[in-house]
Amino acid sequence: MGFWYFLTLAVGITLLIISVSNKEVSRSTKFVIACFVLGILLVIGSLLLFLPGSSSIIEQLLQLN
C-alpha cells in the first residue's frame, strides 16, 4: 500500500510542477488550474494516507462502522 501512496504523492507533485512551470497561461488557463487543484488534492490525500492510524481517520470522515 505504501507504494501506491508514494505514487499518488509523486503524481501530485508532478502536476504541481507542471502547473507552476507553465508560462503560457493565456491559452491553457483551465489546464493549469486543473493540474494545480488536482495536484494539491493528491498531495494532501497521500500525506493523509501516510499518517499512522490513517484508516481510522478515513473511517471517521466517511462515518463507516
Biopython code that builds the backbone (N, CA, C, O; Angstrom):
import numpy as np
from Bio.PDB.StructureBuilder import StructureBuilder

atoms = [
    (1, "MET", "N", (0.816, -1.190, 0.000)),
    (1, "MET", "CA", (0.000, 0.000, 0.000)),
    (1, "MET", "C", (0.861, 1.255, 0.000)),
    (1, "MET", "O", (0.493, 2.251, -0.624)),
    (2, "GLY", "N", (1.987, 1.227, 0.681)),
    (2, "GLY", "CA", (2.848, 2.400, 0.738)),
    (2, "GLY", "C", (3.330, 2.828, -0.639)),
    (2, "GLY", "O", (3.542, 4.013, -0.893)),
    (3, "PHE", "N", (3.504, 1.844, -1.532)),
    (3, "PHE", "CA", (3.929, 2.160, -2.897)),
    (3, "PHE", "C", (2.894, 3.031, -3.593)),
    (3, "PHE", "O", (3.246, 4.004, -4.261)),
    (4, "TRP", "N", (1.631, 2.690, -3.443)),
    (4, "TRP", "CA", (0.563, 3.452, -4.100)),
    (4, "TRP", "C", (0.425, 4.840, -3.493)),
    (4, "TRP", "O", (0.130, 5.801, -4.203)),
    (5, "TYR", "N", (0.635, 4.953, -2.195)),
    (5, "TYR", "CA", (0.591, 6.269, -1.555)),
    (5, "TYR", "C", (1.730, 7.143, -2.075)),
    (5, "TYR", "O", (1.544, 8.330, -2.345)),
    (6, "PHE", "N", (2.912, 6.539, -2.211)),
    (6, "PHE", "CA", (4.060, 7.280, -2.731)),
    (6, "PHE", "C", (3.838, 7.662, -4.189)),
    (6, "PHE", "O", (4.194, 8.764, -4.607)),
    (7, "LEU", "N", (3.249, 6.749, -4.963)),
    (7, "LEU", "CA", (2.961, 7.041, -6.363)),
    (7, "LEU", "C", (1.961, 8.188, -6.481)),
    (7, "LEU", "O", (2.112, 9.049, -7.347)),
    (8, "THR", "N", (0.949, 8.211, -5.628)),
    (8, "THR", "CA", (-0.019, 9.307, -5.609)),
    (8, "THR", "C", (0.664, 10.621, -5.259)),
    (8, "THR", "O", (0.369, 11.657, -5.855)),
    (9, "LEU", "N", (1.571, 10.581, -4.297)),
    (9, "LEU", "CA", (2.324, 11.777, -3.921)),
    (9, "LEU", "C", (3.177, 12.268, -5.088)),
    (9, "LEU", "O", (3.236, 13.470, -5.351)),
    (10, "ALA", "N", (3.834, 11.349, -5.786)),
    (10, "ALA", "CA", (4.682, 11.724, -6.917)),
    (10, "ALA", "C", (3.860, 12.333, -8.051)),
    (10, "ALA", "O", (4.283, 13.313, -8.665)),
    (11, "VAL", "N", (2.698, 11.764, -8.332)),
    (11, "VAL", "CA", (1.835, 12.311, -9.382)),
    (11, "VAL", "C", (1.348, 13.705, -8.991)),
    (11, "VAL", "O", (1.305, 14.609, -9.826)),
    (12, "GLY", "N", (0.985, 13.877, -7.730)),
    (12, "GLY", "CA", (0.543, 15.187, -7.264)),
    (12, "GLY", "C", (1.625, 16.238, -7.375)),
    (12, "GLY", "O", (1.365, 17.356, -7.819)),
    (13, "ILE", "N", (2.841, 15.890, -6.976)),
    (13, "ILE", "CA", (3.955, 16.836, -7.075)),
    (13, "ILE", "C", (4.268, 17.143, -8.538)),
    (13, "ILE", "O", (4.578, 18.286, -8.875)),
    (14, "THR", "N", (4.190, 16.136, -9.409)),
    (14, "THR", "CA", (4.423, 16.356, -10.832)),
    (14, "THR", "C", (3.393, 17.316, -11.419)),
    (14, "THR", "O", (3.742, 18.208, -12.192)),
    (15, "LEU", "N", (2.127, 17.135, -11.054)),
    (15, "LEU", "CA", (1.089, 18.040, -11.551)),
    (15, "LEU", "C", (1.297, 19.461, -11.042)),
    (15, "LEU", "O", (1.055, 20.427, -11.766)),
    (16, "LEU", "N", (1.746, 19.588, -9.792)),
    (16, "LEU", "CA", (2.033, 20.923, -9.266)),
    (16, "LEU", "C", (3.174, 21.583, -10.026)),
    (16, "LEU", "O", (3.111, 22.774, -10.333)),
    (17, "ILE", "N", (4.215, 20.818, -10.331)),
    (17, "ILE", "CA", (5.354, 21.360, -11.072)),
    (17, "ILE", "C", (4.929, 21.769, -12.478)),
    (17, "ILE", "O", (5.349, 22.816, -12.971)),
    (18, "ILE", "N", (4.098, 20.953, -13.128)),
    (18, "ILE", "CA", (3.617, 21.292, -14.469)),
    (18, "ILE", "C", (2.809, 22.578, -14.435)),
    (18, "ILE", "O", (2.968, 23.443, -15.297)),
    (19, "SER", "N", (1.943, 22.702, -13.440)),
    (19, "SER", "CA", (1.083, 23.889, -13.398)),
    (19, "SER", "C", (1.859, 25.151, -13.047)),
    (19, "SER", "O", (1.527, 26.231, -13.535)),
    (20, "VAL", "N", (2.880, 25.038, -12.214)),
    (20, "VAL", "CA", (3.652, 26.223, -11.834)),
    (20, "VAL", "C", (4.622, 26.631, -12.939)),
    (20, "VAL", "O", (4.869, 27.821, -13.136)),
    (21, "SER", "N", (5.170, 25.664, -13.654)),
    (21, "SER", "CA", (6.185, 25.983, -14.662)),
    (21, "SER", "C", (5.600, 26.384, -16.011)),
    (21, "SER", "O", (6.345, 26.797, -16.899)),
    (22, "ASN", "N", (4.298, 26.273, -16.185)),
    (22, "ASN", "CA", (3.685, 26.646, -17.456)),
    (22, "ASN", "C", (3.673, 28.166, -17.588)),
    (22, "ASN", "O", (3.054, 28.860, -16.781)),
    (23, "LYS", "N", (4.359, 28.680, -18.609)),
    (23, "LYS", "CA", (4.480, 30.128, -18.792)),
    (23, "LYS", "C", (3.345, 30.702, -19.639)),
    (23, "LYS", "O", (2.994, 31.871, -19.478)),
    (24, "GLU", "N", (2.771, 29.913, -20.525)),
    (24, "GLU", "CA", (1.703, 30.387, -21.402)),
    (24, "GLU", "C", (0.354, 30.161, -20.728)),
    (24, "GLU", "O", (-0.330, 29.181, -21.022)),
    (25, "VAL", "N", (-0.017, 31.024, -19.863)),
    (25, "VAL", "CA", (-1.251, 30.853, -19.106)),
    (25, "VAL", "C", (-2.468, 31.253, -19.932)),
    (25, "VAL", "O", (-3.570, 30.773, -19.665)),
    (26, "SER", "N", (-2.298, 32.109, -20.916)),
    (26, "SER", "CA", (-3.442, 32.645, -21.648)),
    (26, "SER", "C", (-4.223, 31.575, -22.410)),
    (26, "SER", "O", (-5.454, 31.598, -22.401)),
    (27, "ARG", "N", (-3.542, 30.643, -23.064)),
    (27, "ARG", "CA", (-4.281, 29.684, -23.870)),
    (27, "ARG", "C", (-4.627, 28.408, -23.114)),
    (27, "ARG", "O", (-5.496, 27.652, -23.548)),
    (28, "SER", "N", (-3.972, 28.162, -22.010)),
    (28, "SER", "CA", (-4.231, 26.911, -21.298)),
    (28, "SER", "C", (-4.520, 27.155, -19.824)),
    (28, "SER", "O", (-4.034, 26.422, -18.963)),
    (29, "THR", "N", (-5.293, 28.162, -19.537)),
    (29, "THR", "CA", (-5.568, 28.511, -18.149)),
    (29, "THR", "C", (-6.333, 27.407, -17.433)),
    (29, "THR", "O", (-6.038, 27.091, -16.280)),
    (30, "LYS", "N", (-7.309, 26.824, -18.110)),
    (30, "LYS", "CA", (-8.096, 25.757, -17.488)),
    (30, "LYS", "C", (-7.229, 24.548, -17.150)),
    (30, "LYS", "O", (-7.389, 23.935, -16.095)),
    (31, "PHE", "N", (-6.313, 24.212, -18.050)),
    (31, "PHE", "CA", (-5.424, 23.077, -17.809)),
    (31, "PHE", "C", (-4.513, 23.336, -16.618)),
    (31, "PHE", "O", (-4.301, 22.450, -15.790)),
    (32, "VAL", "N", (-3.981, 24.531, -16.532)),
    (32, "VAL", "CA", (-3.078, 24.886, -15.435)),
    (32, "VAL", "C", (-3.820, 24.860, -14.104)),
    (32, "VAL", "O", (-3.306, 24.332, -13.118)),
    (33, "ILE", "N", (-5.014, 25.421, -14.067)),
    (33, "ILE", "CA", (-5.795, 25.431, -12.830)),
    (33, "ILE", "C", (-6.187, 24.017, -12.432)),
    (33, "ILE", "O", (-6.122, 23.666, -11.254)),
    (34, "ALA", "N", (-6.596, 23.194, -13.409)),
    (34, "ALA", "CA", (-6.979, 21.813, -13.111)),
    (34, "ALA", "C", (-5.787, 21.017, -12.583)),
    (34, "ALA", "O", (-5.929, 20.252, -11.629)),
    (35, "CYS", "N", (-4.621, 21.190, -13.191)),
    (35, "CYS", "CA", (-3.420, 20.494, -12.713)),
    (35, "CYS", "C", (-3.058, 20.935, -11.307)),
    (35, "CYS", "O", (-2.680, 20.111, -10.474)),
    (36, "PHE", "N", (-3.171, 22.212, -11.041)),
    (36, "PHE", "CA", (-2.821, 22.733, -9.723)),
    (36, "PHE", "C", (-3.760, 22.188, -8.653)),
    (36, "PHE", "O", (-3.307, 21.720, -7.609)),
    (37, "VAL", "N", (-5.056, 22.247, -8.905)),
    (37, "VAL", "CA", (-6.035, 21.771, -7.920)),
    (37, "VAL", "C", (-5.911, 20.267, -7.722)),
    (37, "VAL", "O", (-5.912, 19.790, -6.587)),
    (38, "LEU", "N", (-5.804, 19.514, -8.815)),
    (38, "LEU", "CA", (-5.667, 18.065, -8.700)),
    (38, "LEU", "C", (-4.363, 17.694, -8.003)),
    (38, "LEU", "O", (-4.330, 16.763, -7.198)),
    (39, "GLY", "N", (-3.301, 18.411, -8.307)),
    (39, "GLY", "CA", (-2.021, 18.150, -7.646)),
    (39, "GLY", "C", (-2.090, 18.391, -6.155)),
    (39, "GLY", "O", (-1.580, 17.591, -5.371)),
    (40, "ILE", "N", (-2.722, 19.496, -5.749)),
    (40, "ILE", "CA", (-2.863, 19.789, -4.308)),
    (40, "ILE", "C", (-3.687, 18.703, -3.624)),
    (40, "ILE", "O", (-3.330, 18.243, -2.539)),
    (41, "LEU", "N", (-4.790, 18.291, -4.254)),
    (41, "LEU", "CA", (-5.633, 17.252, -3.658)),
    (41, "LEU", "C", (-4.887, 15.925, -3.527)),
    (41, "LEU", "O", (-5.019, 15.237, -2.514)),
    (42, "LEU", "N", (-4.109, 15.563, -4.542)),
    (42, "LEU", "CA", (-3.360, 14.309, -4.481)),
    (42, "LEU", "C", (-2.272, 14.354, -3.416)),
    (42, "LEU", "O", (-2.067, 13.372, -2.703)),
    (43, "VAL", "N", (-1.578, 15.469, -3.301)),
    (43, "VAL", "CA", (-0.527, 15.588, -2.285)),
    (43, "VAL", "C", (-1.135, 15.521, -0.887)),
    (43, "VAL", "O", (-0.624, 14.803, -0.027)),
    (44, "ILE", "N", (-2.210, 16.255, -0.651)),
    (44, "ILE", "CA", (-2.851, 16.229, 0.670)),
    (44, "ILE", "C", (-3.393, 14.840, 0.979)),
    (44, "ILE", "O", (-3.243, 14.343, 2.094)),
    (45, "GLY", "N", (-4.021, 14.219, -0.010)),
    (45, "GLY", "CA", (-4.562, 12.876, 0.202)),
    (45, "GLY", "C", (-3.489, 11.847, 0.499)),
    (45, "GLY", "O", (-3.659, 11.014, 1.389)),
    (46, "SER", "N", (-2.391, 11.893, -0.231)),
    (46, "SER", "CA", (-1.338, 10.909, 0.009)),
    (46, "SER", "C", (-0.632, 11.156, 1.334)),
    (46, "SER", "O", (-0.249, 10.202, 2.012)),
    (47, "LEU", "N", (-0.453, 12.421, 1.720)),
    (47, "LEU", "CA", (0.151, 12.697, 3.026)),
    (47, "LEU", "C", (-0.775, 12.256, 4.155)),
    (47, "LEU", "O", (-0.303, 11.801, 5.197)),
    (48, "LEU", "N", (-2.079, 12.384, 3.961)),
    (48, "LEU", "CA", (-3.038, 11.888, 4.943)),
    (48, "LEU", "C", (-2.936, 10.371, 5.070)),
    (48, "LEU", "O", (-3.005, 9.832, 6.175)),
    (49, "LEU", "N", (-2.773, 9.686, 3.945)),
    (49, "LEU", "CA", (-2.683, 8.232, 3.977)),
    (49, "LEU", "C", (-1.371, 7.747, 4.582)),
    (49, "LEU", "O", (-1.311, 6.626, 5.085)),
    (50, "PHE", "N", (-0.321, 8.561, 4.546)),
    (50, "PHE", "CA", (0.949, 8.180, 5.158)),
    (50, "PHE", "C", (0.928, 8.300, 6.684)),
    (50, "PHE", "O", (1.801, 7.748, 7.353)),
    (51, "LEU", "N", (-0.043, 9.004, 7.239)),
    (51, "LEU", "CA", (-0.111, 9.179, 8.692)),
    (51, "LEU", "C", (-0.408, 7.856, 9.386)),
    (51, "LEU", "O", (-1.150, 7.028, 8.856)),
    (52, "PRO", "N", (0.169, 7.651, 10.577)),
    (52, "PRO", "CA", (-0.194, 6.454, 11.332)),
    (52, "PRO", "C", (-1.651, 6.555, 11.776)),
    (52, "PRO", "O", (-2.097, 7.604, 12.240)),
    (53, "GLY", "N", (-2.374, 5.475, 11.633)),
    (53, "GLY", "CA", (-3.780, 5.468, 12.007)),
    (53, "GLY", "C", (-4.671, 6.125, 10.977)),
    (53, "GLY", "O", (-5.772, 6.572, 11.298)),
    (54, "SER", "N", (-4.202, 6.189, 9.736)),
    (54, "SER", "CA", (-4.988, 6.870, 8.707)),
    (54, "SER", "C", (-6.283, 6.135, 8.397)),
    (54, "SER", "O", (-7.266, 6.752, 7.988)),
    (55, "SER", "N", (-6.289, 4.831, 8.589)),
    (55, "SER", "CA", (-7.522, 4.091, 8.317)),
    (55, "SER", "C", (-8.633, 4.503, 9.275)),
    (55, "SER", "O", (-9.796, 4.582, 8.877)),
    (56, "SER", "N", (-8.290, 4.764, 10.528)),
    (56, "SER", "CA", (-9.322, 5.208, 11.472)),
    (56, "SER", "C", (-9.765, 6.640, 11.176)),
    (56, "SER", "O", (-10.928, 6.982, 11.391)),
    (57, "ILE", "N", (-8.850, 7.479, 10.685)),
    (57, "ILE", "CA", (-9.215, 8.849, 10.310)),
    (57, "ILE", "C", (-10.198, 8.827, 9.144)),
    (57, "ILE", "O", (-11.204, 9.536, 9.159)),
    (58, "ILE", "N", (-9.904, 8.017, 8.141)),
    (58, "ILE", "CA", (-10.786, 7.917, 6.980)),
    (58, "ILE", "C", (-12.126, 7.313, 7.382)),
    (58, "ILE", "O", (-13.173, 7.724, 6.882)),
    (59, "GLU", "N", (-12.090, 6.346, 8.279)),
    (59, "GLU", "CA", (-13.324, 5.737, 8.768)),
    (59, "GLU", "C", (-14.207, 6.775, 9.457)),
    (59, "GLU", "O", (-15.424, 6.768, 9.276)),
    (60, "GLN", "N", (-13.609, 7.660, 10.241)),
    (60, "GLN", "CA", (-14.378, 8.707, 10.911)),
    (60, "GLN", "C", (-14.887, 9.746, 9.916)),
    (60, "GLN", "O", (-16.008, 10.235, 10.056)),
    (61, "LEU", "N", (-14.081, 10.088, 8.916)),
    (61, "LEU", "CA", (-14.513, 11.067, 7.926)),
    (61, "LEU", "C", (-15.681, 10.555, 7.087)),
    (61, "LEU", "O", (-16.608, 11.302, 6.774)),
    (62, "LEU", "N", (-15.625, 9.286, 6.730)),
    (62, "LEU", "CA", (-16.687, 8.700, 5.913)),
    (62, "LEU", "C", (-17.818, 8.121, 6.749)),
    (62, "LEU", "O", (-18.810, 7.642, 6.200)),
    (63, "GLN", "N", (-17.684, 8.158, 8.055)),
    (63, "GLN", "CA", (-18.664, 7.651, 9.020)),
    (63, "GLN", "C", (-19.006, 6.185, 8.757)),
    (63, "GLN", "O", (-20.173, 5.799, 8.709)),
    (64, "LEU", "N", (-17.964, 5.389, 8.591)),
    (64, "LEU", "CA", (-18.133, 3.951, 8.412)),
    (64, "LEU", "C", (-18.082, 3.261, 9.762)),
    (64, "LEU", "O", (-17.431, 3.742, 10.689)),
    (65, "ASN", "N", (-18.761, 2.147, 9.868)),
    (65, "ASN", "CA", (-18.741, 1.388, 11.137)),
    (65, "ASN", "C", (-17.741, 0.278, 11.081)),
    (65, "ASN", "O", (-17.586, -0.462, 12.052)),
]
sb = StructureBuilder()
sb.init_structure("model")
sb.init_model(0)
sb.init_chain("A")
sb.init_seg("    ")
for serial, (resi, resn, name, xyz) in enumerate(atoms, 1):
    if name == "N":
        sb.init_residue(resn, " ", resi, " ")
    sb.init_atom(name, np.array(xyz, "f"), 0.0, 1.0, " ", f" {name:<3s}", serial, name[0])
structure = sb.get_structure()
